[in-house]
């Protein structure tokens, strides 16, 4: 096979500290290589023993992203899809749990013929097998593999070992990118390269060496710092790419191309460079940069804080979807994080509660995202009621739709104690109830992978806000939930003025709830997660409709 046709691998590793941007670096490398005409397949490896990300605490791990297949995975998979504007298969995600489980199950079935099953080579072989299966599924020219964590952690050692063996067998087809942070201590005022030098040495101890170093910092890397890293790390200064903090992650591919990163990668992989086409991407970034008019949006939830810090990663897809839709309208989305527990009656006096609710009028729109559990629920319902009664554009996602149904049943239908059985199993009016086939699983404590997950079709009702937004009769969207609108209450809700504008093809499952445009400027909830299918080049239709409504209402207030 000719060198031009051999499959290529780029492994992206982190050094010094986590959270410095391996995911967006991987996404950006994928984007610039895609723009060069290559088919690119990004793969995320998580070193956790969890078999998937579905049971991970979002405050600790961030958003759980769901693929069309229904696989629950790391939020970086969302970044990959948004940058490439391409849905990814489940083969592009793996965890230590997946790998070890497969090897152990195979051993139990005598799949290794009675051999002593050691991590090397069998775990490494399973990792490589999964990488090859991903390439076969996607037909990609280049696979870009992000290995979670940082070099030096024992959790990801087997994945680096698998990459080393692959490099040993195919030296011209594998290269390594190290994403490392260069701090500027406040009292010192000088960018320090020593942590990155140590990260390179640690990486060398695994038998691998970086071909490219992405130097992350709060400011651009100067020539002197590049030279220091180059000399100590045995790497050309031109292969050290400065990656300073920027306003938008979507600028990163453009910044990488200023340093001709795609050319440097393709040269090392012995691939013939092709013409670059980032025209549409550059135009999108320009729109983001030109957006000046701020559109204040309140996101009301409970998964916000980790210690003294706000963890916005819990809702990263929602945030990005708002940005996509806002920029398309020439608006700059300004997000305020509101803790729903602060709107509950038991957390403040009656007058204080009313005062806090009135403060919601300052926002152009209110969004309640997905979630689970009892904490903060009554606060969310109060917020939803205020948005409905005061004509503030409201968008509820998954749980945000279910609680909108609860609020509507209580305050518009007169079912004072209506609730979801997730919170009150004995409610007199279970307007939201668990799917029958899942009740046995929940009773037995089996919560992992028991939900309606992945892409499902829906039919839209003509003349509704949803149908107008999509411009289509049928859609496919991604789900992640156990509970549904109770079919026993559908007719009563519609008789009371609510509209189910999206339903499953068999008419049993309610997918979109809205109020008619004549009664409210925008009041909508979706049982699915539209944020999982938005990209900067193709903002989601419902987020676009929501942002258009907020712009209209904001303009009315100014008049």
Backbone torsions as a table, in degrees:
resi	resn	phi	psi	omega
1	UNK	NA	137.1	-178.4
2	UNK	-70.9	157.0	-179.2
3	UNK	-60.4	-33.9	-177.3
4	UNK	-67.0	-21.9	-175.4
5	UNK	-103.1	-7.9	179.3
6	UNK	-70.8	144.5	179.9
7	UNK	-72.8	143.8	-176.4
8	UNK	-115.4	149.3	179.1
9	UNK	-128.5	136.3	171.4
10	UNK	-121.7	119.8	178.5
11	UNK	-101.0	128.3	-179.5
12	UNK	-108.7	119.2	-179.2
13	UNK	-118.1	158.4	179.1
14	UNK	-110.6	147.7	177.0
15	UNK	-130.0	156.7	174.6
16	UNK	77.3	-60.3	-177.0
17	UNK	-156.0	159.4	178.5
18	UNK	-85.2	167.9	174.4
19	UNK	75.9	19.0	-178.8
20	UNK	-98.5	1.4	173.3
21	UNK	114.8	30.6	175.3
22	UNK	-62.4	-39.0	-177.4
23	UNK	-63.8	-48.5	-179.3
24	UNK	-73.6	-26.5	173.8
25	UNK	-65.8	-47.2	177.4
26	UNK	-59.3	-44.8	179.4
27	UNK	-61.8	-41.4	-177.1
28	UNK	-71.1	-39.5	175.1
29	UNK	-62.3	-42.7	177.4
30	UNK	-59.9	-40.7	-177.8
31	UNK	-65.5	-46.5	-176.9
32	UNK	-69.5	-30.5	176.4
33	UNK	-75.7	-34.5	173.7
34	UNK	-61.8	-40.4	179.8
35	UNK	-67.3	-18.0	176.3
36	UNK	-87.6	4.1	175.4
37	UNK	95.7	9.1	-179.7
38	UNK	-97.9	147.9	173.3
39	UNK	-85.0	121.2	-172.1
40	UNK	-118.6	140.7	-179.5
41	UNK	-129.9	106.2	177.6
42	UNK	-83.6	138.5	-179.9
43	UNK	-123.3	134.3	175.7
44	UNK	-107.9	130.8	175.3
45	UNK	-112.9	122.1	174.8
46	UNK	-106.1	129.6	-177.4
47	UNK	-79.4	5.9	-179.3
48	UNK	-70.2	155.3	174.9
49	UNK	-83.3	-6.3	172.6
50	UNK	-59.5	139.0	179.9
51	UNK	-72.7	-30.6	169.5
52	UNK	-148.6	-177.1	-175.3
53	UNK	-89.7	2.1	-171.0
54	UNK	-61.5	-32.6	-176.7
55	UNK	-102.4	9.5	-179.9
56	UNK	-78.9	141.2	177.5
57	UNK	-67.8	121.5	-177.1
58	UNK	-63.1	-27.1	178.6
59	UNK	-67.8	-32.6	-179.9
60	UNK	-86.3	-35.4	-170.2
61	UNK	-112.4	-15.4	-175.6
62	UNK	91.6	-169.6	-175.4
63	UNK	-60.5	142.6	169.3
64	UNK	-94.7	115.2	-179.0
65	UNK	-94.0	142.2	-176.8
66	UNK	-117.0	130.2	177.6
67	UNK	-86.5	168.9	175.6
68	UNK	-54.2	-36.5	-177.9
69	UNK	-67.5	-18.9	-176.0
70	UNK	100.4	-4.0	178.8
71	UNK	-66.7	130.3	176.2
72	UNK	-91.4	123.0	-172.2
73	UNK	-141.8	-176.0	-176.8
74	UNK	-68.9	151.4	-178.5
75	UNK	-61.6	-22.8	178.2
76	UNK	-62.4	-27.6	175.6
77	UNK	-62.0	-31.9	175.6
78	UNK	-66.5	-42.0	176.1
79	UNK	-60.3	-43.8	179.7
80	UNK	-57.6	-49.1	-177.4
81	UNK	-64.5	-40.0	-178.9
82	UNK	-65.8	-41.6	-178.8
83	UNK	-69.8	-41.0	-176.6
84	UNK	-88.3	-14.4	-176.4
85	UNK	55.0	42.8	-175.3
86	UNK	-141.3	129.6	174.9
87	UNK	-70.3	142.6	-177.1
88	UNK	-109.9	148.7	179.0
89	UNK	-82.8	164.1	-179.6
90	UNK	-64.3	-20.5	178.8
91	UNK	-64.2	-12.8	-177.5
92	UNK	-92.0	12.8	176.8
93	UNK	-137.0	134.7	174.8
94	UNK	-146.1	151.8	174.9
95	UNK	-124.2	164.2	173.5
96	UNK	-57.5	-38.5	179.9
97	UNK	-58.9	-44.4	177.2
98	UNK	-59.2	-47.4	-175.0
99	UNK	-65.9	-51.2	-177.4
100	UNK	-65.2	-39.3	179.1
101	UNK	-60.6	-43.3	-179.8
102	UNK	-62.6	-44.3	-178.3
103	UNK	-66.4	-42.8	-179.6
104	UNK	-66.4	-43.6	178.3
105	UNK	-61.6	-39.0	179.2
106	UNK	-66.8	-40.1	178.5
107	UNK	-63.9	-41.0	-179.9
108	UNK	-64.9	-27.2	179.5
109	UNK	-93.8	15.3	-179.9
110	UNK	60.6	30.2	-179.9
111	UNK	-69.2	-16.8	178.9
112	UNK	-103.6	11.7	174.1
113	UNK	62.4	31.7	176.8
114	UNK	83.0	7.8	179.3
115	UNK	-73.0	161.0	171.9
116	UNK	-75.6	116.5	-173.4
117	UNK	-92.9	100.9	178.4
118	UNK	-97.8	156.6	176.1
119	UNK	-54.8	-41.8	173.3
120	UNK	-107.8	115.7	17.8
121	UNK	-102.5	-5.7	-162.0
122	UNK	-71.4	-39.4	175.7
123	UNK	-64.5	-43.7	179.3
124	UNK	-62.2	-38.7	178.8
125	UNK	-65.1	-38.0	178.7
126	UNK	-67.3	-38.4	177.0
127	UNK	-61.9	-47.0	179.9
128	UNK	-64.3	-38.5	178.4
129	UNK	-60.5	-41.0	179.9
130	UNK	-67.5	-37.6	177.3
131	UNK	-64.2	-41.7	179.6
132	UNK	-68.6	-35.7	178.4
133	UNK	-65.8	-36.4	176.3
134	UNK	-62.7	-43.2	179.9
135	UNK	-64.2	-40.4	179.1
136	UNK	-65.0	-37.9	-178.5
137	UNK	-69.8	-39.8	-175.1
138	UNK	-92.5	-21.5	-176.0
139	UNK	66.7	27.3	-174.4
140	UNK	-74.0	153.1	172.1
141	UNK	-81.1	-36.7	-175.0
142	UNK	-133.9	130.3	173.0
143	UNK	-104.5	127.8	178.0
144	UNK	-109.9	117.1	-171.8
145	UNK	-109.7	115.5	174.9
146	UNK	-92.9	118.2	177.7
147	UNK	-95.5	117.2	-176.2
148	UNK	-63.8	159.3	-179.4
149	UNK	82.1	-163.9	179.4
150	UNK	-126.4	156.9	178.8
151	UNK	-62.1	139.4	-178.1
152	UNK	105.3	-13.0	176.3
153	UNK	-88.0	131.1	-176.2
154	UNK	-66.9	-21.8	-176.7
155	UNK	-61.5	-34.2	-176.7
156	UNK	-103.5	10.3	-175.3
157	UNK	-60.4	-38.8	-178.2
158	UNK	-66.6	-32.1	179.4
159	UNK	-71.7	-39.0	176.6
160	UNK	-67.3	-36.8	177.7
161	UNK	-63.8	-40.6	177.8
162	UNK	-63.0	-39.8	178.0
163	UNK	-65.4	-39.1	178.8
164	UNK	-62.3	-44.5	179.9
165	UNK	-63.7	-40.1	177.9
166	UNK	-63.5	-39.9	177.7
167	UNK	-65.6	-38.7	179.6
168	UNK	-62.9	-39.9	-178.8
169	UNK	-78.2	-32.3	-176.4
170	UNK	-133.5	69.3	-172.9
171	UNK	-59.9	-27.6	-178.5
172	UNK	-88.6	-4.8	-174.1
173	UNK	-113.2	1.9	-176.5
174	UNK	-131.7	132.8	172.3
175	UNK	-139.0	163.5	-174.7
176	UNK	-120.6	136.8	175.7
177	UNK	-118.9	126.8	177.7
178	UNK	-106.3	124.1	174.9
179	UNK	-101.2	113.9	-173.5
180	UNK	-131.6	147.4	-176.6
181	UNK	-97.8	136.5	176.6
182	UNK	-113.1	104.7	-176.0
183	UNK	-76.5	156.4	172.3
184	UNK	-124.7	87.7	-177.6
185	UNK	-57.2	133.4	-174.5
186	UNK	-57.0	-43.2	-177.2
187	UNK	-75.8	-18.7	-178.2
188	UNK	-96.3	-42.1	176.4
189	UNK	74.4	17.3	179.8
190	UNK	-129.2	137.3	177.9
191	UNK	-68.7	128.2	-175.9
192	UNK	-104.2	129.6	-177.8
193	UNK	-98.3	-12.9	-174.0
194	UNK	-57.2	-43.5	178.2
195	UNK	-57.9	-37.3	178.7
196	UNK	-70.5	-38.4	176.7
197	UNK	-60.2	-41.6	178.6
198	UNK	-65.7	-38.1	178.9
199	UNK	-63.2	-39.5	178.2
200	UNK	-64.6	-42.4	179.5
201	UNK	-64.7	-39.3	176.9
202	UNK	-62.8	-43.1	177.6
203	UNK	-60.4	-41.2	178.3
204	UNK	-61.4	-31.8	-178.5
205	UNK	-66.7	-18.2	175.2
206	UNK	-85.9	-5.1	-178.6
207	UNK	89.6	14.6	178.2
208	UNK	-127.6	157.2	-176.7
209	UNK	-136.3	139.4	179.9
210	UNK	-69.8	136.5	171.9
211	UNK	-89.2	-31.0	179.3
212	UNK	-134.4	139.4	172.8
213	UNK	-116.6	122.9	173.8
214	UNK	-93.9	110.9	-173.5
215	UNK	-93.0	100.0	179.8
216	UNK	-85.5	137.3	176.6
217	UNK	-163.9	175.8	178.6
218	UNK	-82.7	-3.0	179.2
219	UNK	-149.1	164.6	-179.4
220	UNK	-61.6	150.3	177.7
221	UNK	-81.2	130.8	179.4
222	UNK	-88.6	171.1	-175.9
223	UNK	-61.0	-41.1	-177.5
224	UNK	-62.3	-42.6	179.9
225	UNK	-65.9	-38.5	177.0
226	UNK	-61.1	-43.1	-178.7
227	UNK	-65.0	-39.8	179.4
228	UNK	-63.3	-44.4	179.0
229	UNK	-66.4	-40.8	-178.4
230	UNK	-60.9	-47.2	-177.6
231	UNK	-65.6	-44.1	-175.8
232	UNK	-76.4	-23.7	-172.8
233	UNK	-108.7	1.1	178.7
234	UNK	57.4	51.5	-179.8
235	UNK	-142.2	143.3	-178.6
236	UNK	-65.0	142.8	-179.5
237	UNK	-59.7	-31.3	180.0
238	UNK	-68.7	-17.7	-179.4
239	UNK	-93.7	9.3	174.2
240	UNK	-105.9	111.5	-172.0
241	UNK	-101.4	122.6	179.0
242	UNK	-73.6	130.3	-179.4
243	UNK	-133.7	76.7	-179.2
244	UNK	-74.3	163.7	174.8
245	UNK	-59.9	140.9	-179.2
246	UNK	-136.1	169.4	-177.2
247	UNK	-68.5	-42.1	-175.7
248	UNK	-132.0	138.0	178.6
249	UNK	-63.3	-20.8	-177.3
250	UNK	-75.4	-7.5	174.6
251	UNK	-80.9	-16.9	-172.5
252	UNK	-60.2	-47.4	178.3
253	UNK	-56.9	-37.7	179.3
254	UNK	-66.9	-42.8	177.6
255	UNK	-63.4	-39.3	178.1
256	UNK	-61.7	-39.0	-178.2
257	UNK	-73.2	-21.2	173.5
258	UNK	-62.9	-31.4	176.6
259	UNK	-95.8	12.2	177.1
260	UNK	54.4	41.9	-177.5
261	UNK	-62.4	-41.4	-178.3
262	UNK	-62.0	-38.3	177.5
263	UNK	-62.5	-41.7	-178.1
264	UNK	-67.4	-39.0	178.1
265	UNK	-66.8	-46.4	-177.6
266	UNK	-65.8	-35.6	178.5
267	UNK	-62.5	-43.4	-179.1
268	UNK	-70.8	-28.1	178.6
269	UNK	-88.6	0.7	178.9
270	UNK	57.7	44.2	175.0
271	UNK	-111.3	138.9	-177.7
272	UNK	-71.4	121.1	179.5
273	UNK	-60.2	143.0	176.7
274	UNK	-119.3	169.0	-177.4
275	UNK	-64.1	146.2	-178.9
276	UNK	-92.0	135.0	177.3
277	UNK	-131.8	88.7	175.9
278	UNK	-112.5	21.9	-174.3
279	UNK	-56.8	-51.7	-178.0
280	UNK	-65.1	-37.2	179.4
281	UNK	-66.1	-44.3	178.7
282	UNK	-61.5	-39.1	179.3
283	UNK	-64.3	-38.9	178.9
284	UNK	-65.4	-44.3	179.1
285	UNK	-62.6	-38.6	178.3
286	UNK	-61.9	-39.2	177.9
287	UNK	-63.4	-41.8	178.2
288	UNK	-61.1	-42.8	-177.2
289	UNK	-71.0	-31.2	-177.9
290	UNK	-81.3	-20.0	-178.4
291	UNK	-63.0	120.2	-176.0
292	UNK	-117.7	-39.6	-177.1
293	UNK	-69.1	117.8	-177.4
294	UNK	-79.5	137.5	177.6
295	UNK	-115.9	104.3	-176.5
296	UNK	-74.6	119.2	179.9
297	UNK	-120.1	131.9	176.7
298	UNK	-98.6	126.6	171.8
299	UNK	-105.7	119.5	-173.9
300	UNK	-109.4	116.5	-178.1
301	UNK	-158.6	-162.1	-179.1
302	UNK	-130.3	-18.3	-177.7
303	UNK	-87.9	67.4	-174.0
304	UNK	-114.1	-37.5	-167.1
305	UNK	-110.5	140.7	168.6
306	UNK	-127.4	102.1	-171.3
307	UNK	66.8	-126.8	-179.4
308	UNK	-93.8	8.5	-173.3
309	UNK	-116.0	148.2	176.3
310	UNK	-86.6	127.7	-177.7
311	UNK	-103.9	87.3	-177.6
312	UNK	-72.7	-16.1	-179.9
313	UNK	-60.5	-20.3	179.1
314	UNK	-59.8	-32.1	-177.0
315	UNK	-122.1	36.3	-172.5
316	UNK	-60.3	-39.0	-179.6
317	UNK	-67.9	-35.6	176.9
318	UNK	-65.3	-45.9	179.6
319	UNK	-58.6	-48.5	-178.1
320	UNK	-65.6	-37.1	179.2
321	UNK	-63.8	-39.2	176.1
322	UNK	-64.0	-41.1	178.1
323	UNK	-63.5	-43.7	-179.9
324	UNK	-57.9	-50.7	-176.7
325	UNK	-68.6	-38.6	179.7
326	UNK	-63.3	-47.0	-179.1
327	UNK	-62.1	-36.8	178.8
328	UNK	-63.6	-24.0	178.0
329	UNK	-99.2	5.6	-178.9
330	UNK	74.5	22.6	-178.1
331	UNK	-113.7	146.7	175.6
332	UNK	-103.3	113.7	-175.6
333	UNK	-74.4	127.6	176.4
334	UNK	-113.3	111.4	-172.8
335	UNK	-98.0	134.1	171.2
336	UNK	-114.4	133.0	-179.2
337	UNK	-95.5	115.5	-177.9
338	UNK	-112.7	125.0	179.7
339	UNK	-78.5	117.8	-174.7
340	UNK	-63.2	-24.8	-178.8
341	UNK	-65.8	-22.2	-178.4
342	UNK	-73.4	-11.9	-179.0
343	UNK	-102.2	6.8	179.6
344	UNK	-88.0	144.4	-172.8
345	UNK	-63.7	-31.2	-176.6
346	UNK	-79.3	-5.6	-179.1
347	UNK	-102.6	-4.3	179.6
348	UNK	-159.1	163.8	177.6
349	UNK	-67.9	164.5	-178.9
350	UNK	-58.7	-45.6	-178.5
351	UNK	-67.0	-40.8	178.6
352	UNK	-63.3	-39.7	178.7
353	UNK	-62.0	-43.1	178.4
354	UNK	-63.4	-40.5	-179.7
355	UNK	-62.6	-43.8	-180.0
356	UNK	-64.5	-39.3	179.2
357	UNK	-64.4	-40.3	179.8
358	UNK	-61.8	-28.9	179.5
359	UNK	-65.1	-18.1	178.9
360	UNK	-65.9	-19.8	-178.0
361	UNK	-66.4	-14.7	179.3
362	UNK	-74.7	-14.2	-176.4
363	UNK	-93.0	144.8	178.5
364	UNK	-76.2	-23.5	179.7
365	UNK	-160.2	156.5	179.6
366	UNK	-127.0	134.4	179.4
367	UNK	-127.4	130.5	172.8
368	UNK	-112.2	113.5	-175.9
369	UNK	-83.9	-175.9	179.3
370	UNK	-68.6	164.5	179.2
371	UNK	175.8	-179.5	-180.0
372	UNK	-140.5	158.2	169.4
373	UNK	89.9	174.8	-170.2
374	UNK	-87.3	-32.7	-172.5
375	UNK	-60.5	128.4	175.7
376	UNK	82.9	-0.8	-175.1
377	UNK	-63.7	-47.6	-178.0
378	UNK	-64.4	-32.2	175.7
379	UNK	-64.9	-41.4	177.5
380	UNK	-63.0	-42.3	-179.4
381	UNK	-62.8	-38.9	176.7
382	UNK	-62.4	-42.8	179.4
383	UNK	-63.5	-43.6	179.6
384	UNK	-61.6	-43.4	178.7
385	UNK	-59.6	-44.2	-179.4
386	UNK	-63.4	-42.3	179.2
387	UNK	-63.2	-41.6	-179.7
388	UNK	-66.7	-45.6	-175.8
389	UNK	-73.3	-24.3	-175.1
390	UNK	-109.6	11.7	173.6
391	UNK	66.7	27.1	177.0
392	UNK	-87.0	126.3	178.2
393	UNK	-50.1	129.3	-176.6
394	UNK	-127.6	135.9	178.1
395	UNK	-132.6	116.3	179.2
396	UNK	-111.4	130.7	-177.2
397	UNK	-111.2	119.8	177.2
398	UNK	58.6	-99.5	176.9
399	UNK	-59.4	-33.8	178.1
400	UNK	-63.5	-29.8	173.8
401	UNK	-76.4	-45.1	-177.7
402	UNK	-59.6	-41.4	179.9
403	UNK	-72.7	-27.5	173.9
404	UNK	-66.0	-37.1	176.3
405	UNK	-66.0	-42.3	178.1
406	UNK	-60.4	-47.1	-179.3
407	UNK	-61.8	-43.4	-179.1
408	UNK	-64.0	-41.8	-180.0
409	UNK	-65.0	-40.3	-178.9
410	UNK	-69.0	-48.9	-167.8
411	UNK	-99.4	-15.9	178.7
412	UNK	-111.3	-26.5	-179.3
413	UNK	-104.6	-9.9	178.4
414	UNK	83.1	13.0	177.4
415	UNK	-88.9	80.7	-169.6
416	UNK	-55.4	-32.5	-176.0
417	UNK	-107.0	19.8	177.4
418	UNK	-59.4	144.2	-179.6
419	UNK	-162.4	177.2	170.2
420	UNK	-94.1	140.7	-179.2
421	UNK	-70.6	-9.6	172.9
422	UNK	-63.2	-32.8	-178.4
423	UNK	-100.5	-43.5	-177.4
424	UNK	-129.2	97.7	-178.6
425	UNK	-68.4	-13.4	-177.8
426	UNK	-111.7	15.6	-178.6
427	UNK	-58.9	144.5	179.7
428	UNK	-70.5	-24.7	-179.1
429	UNK	-131.1	85.3	-179.1
430	UNK	-77.6	74.8	-177.0
431	UNK	-67.9	-23.2	173.8
432	UNK	-121.9	126.7	-176.0
433	UNK	-138.5	159.9	-178.8
434	UNK	-74.2	150.3	176.3
435	UNK	-63.2	134.9	-175.6
436	UNK	-52.7	-41.7	-175.7
437	UNK	-69.4	-13.0	-178.6
438	UNK	-98.6	-10.1	-175.4
439	UNK	-60.9	-41.0	-179.4
440	UNK	-65.8	-40.6	179.0
441	UNK	-61.3	-44.8	-178.8
442	UNK	-66.0	-40.1	178.1
443	UNK	-59.7	-33.1	-178.5
444	UNK	-92.0	7.4	177.3
445	UNK	74.1	19.6	-179.9
446	UNK	-95.9	92.5	-174.6
447	UNK	-98.0	-24.2	-177.8
448	UNK	-69.5	127.3	174.8
449	UNK	57.3	36.5	178.6
450	UNK	-107.0	7.3	-174.7
451	UNK	-97.2	172.0	169.2
452	UNK	-78.0	112.2	-171.8
453	UNK	-124.3	142.4	173.2
454	UNK	91.1	-166.5	-172.8
455	UNK	-79.3	132.1	175.1
456	UNK	-134.5	145.8	178.4
457	UNK	-80.8	158.8	175.3
458	UNK	-148.2	150.6	177.1
459	UNK	-106.7	137.6	-175.9
460	UNK	-103.3	146.8	-179.6
461	UNK	-88.7	125.9	-178.9
462	UNK	-62.1	149.4	177.6
463	UNK	81.5	4.1	-179.6
464	UNK	-99.4	166.5	177.7
465	UNK	-62.2	-41.1	-179.1
466	UNK	-63.2	-46.4	-178.8
467	UNK	-62.5	-41.1	178.1
468	UNK	-64.4	-41.9	-178.2
469	UNK	-63.7	-46.7	-178.2
470	UNK	-75.9	-33.2	-173.7
471	UNK	64.4	33.8	-177.5
472	UNK	-149.8	159.3	178.5
473	UNK	-89.3	-26.5	-179.1
474	UNK	-137.1	151.1	-177.0
475	UNK	-139.4	171.8	172.2
476	UNK	-136.1	125.5	-178.3
477	UNK	-136.6	162.4	-175.8
478	UNK	-95.9	138.5	-176.2
479	UNK	-117.8	157.8	171.8
480	UNK	-159.8	85.1	-177.4
481	UNK	-166.4	163.3	175.8
482	UNK	-108.0	-27.4	-171.1
483	UNK	-100.9	151.3	-177.6
484	UNK	-134.6	165.0	170.0
485	UNK	-64.0	129.5	-179.4
486	UNK	-68.9	119.0	-178.4
487	UNK	-55.9	-26.1	-178.5
488	UNK	-65.8	-16.5	-175.6
489	UNK	-110.7	-0.5	-175.3
490	UNK	-60.4	-49.7	-178.2
491	UNK	-62.0	-40.5	-179.2
492	UNK	-67.1	-37.1	178.7
493	UNK	-66.4	-42.8	179.6
494	UNK	-68.3	-37.4	178.0
495	UNK	-64.1	-26.6	179.7
496	UNK	-85.4	0.7	176.9
497	UNK	111.5	-6.1	176.1
498	UNK	-79.4	156.7	-179.1
499	UNK	-129.3	126.2	171.7
500	UNK	-96.1	95.8	-173.4
501	UNK	-85.3	-8.9	176.5
502	UNK	-137.2	130.3	179.3
503	UNK	-136.6	159.6	173.3
504	UNK	-63.6	155.6	-178.6
505	UNK	-53.3	-30.8	178.8
506	UNK	-87.1	0.7	175.6
507	UNK	78.0	5.0	-174.5
508	UNK	-87.9	-39.9	-174.5
509	UNK	-99.5	130.4	179.0
510	UNK	-89.1	120.0	-173.8
511	UNK	-103.9	-29.1	179.2
512	UNK	-138.1	132.7	175.7
513	UNK	-119.3	136.9	177.8
514	UNK	-149.8	162.5	170.1
515	UNK	-101.4	145.0	-179.0
516	UNK	-59.0	147.9	-178.7
517	UNK	-59.7	-26.1	-178.9
518	UNK	-73.2	-18.5	-178.7
519	UNK	-107.6	-18.0	-179.4
520	UNK	-156.2	139.3	-178.1
521	UNK	-61.8	-34.5	175.4
522	UNK	-171.5	109.8	176.8
523	UNK	-138.7	105.0	-173.3
524	UNK	-142.9	145.9	172.6
525	UNK	-134.4	143.9	177.9
526	UNK	-121.5	135.5	176.7
527	UNK	-71.8	-25.1	178.9
528	UNK	-91.5	-179.7	-179.4
529	UNK	-111.9	90.4	-179.4
530	UNK	-64.2	-22.6	-178.7
531	UNK	-63.4	-20.7	-178.9
532	UNK	-76.9	-6.7	-178.0
533	UNK	-126.2	23.4	176.5
534	UNK	-100.5	146.0	176.0
535	UNK	-140.1	159.2	-178.0
536	UNK	-62.9	-27.2	178.5
537	UNK	-86.7	-20.4	179.1
538	UNK	-137.7	80.0	178.0
539	UNK	-56.2	145.7	-178.1
540	UNK	-67.7	138.1	-177.4
541	UNK	-55.7	-38.1	-177.4
542	UNK	-75.5	-36.1	174.2
543	UNK	-65.9	-36.7	177.2
544	UNK	-63.9	-44.0	178.3
545	UNK	-62.6	-40.3	178.3
546	UNK	-62.8	-45.2	-178.3
547	UNK	-68.8	-34.9	176.3
548	UNK	-63.6	-41.0	179.5
549	UNK	-65.6	-41.7	179.1
550	UNK	-64.0	-37.8	178.9
551	UNK	-65.0	-41.5	179.2
552	UNK	-63.3	-46.8	-177.7
553	UNK	-68.5	-35.4	177.6
554	UNK	-64.2	-39.3	178.8
555	UNK	-65.7	-38.6	178.6
556	UNK	-61.9	-39.5	-178.7
557	UNK	-65.4	-32.1	-177.8
558	UNK	-75.9	-23.0	-177.0
559	UNK	-75.1	NA	NA
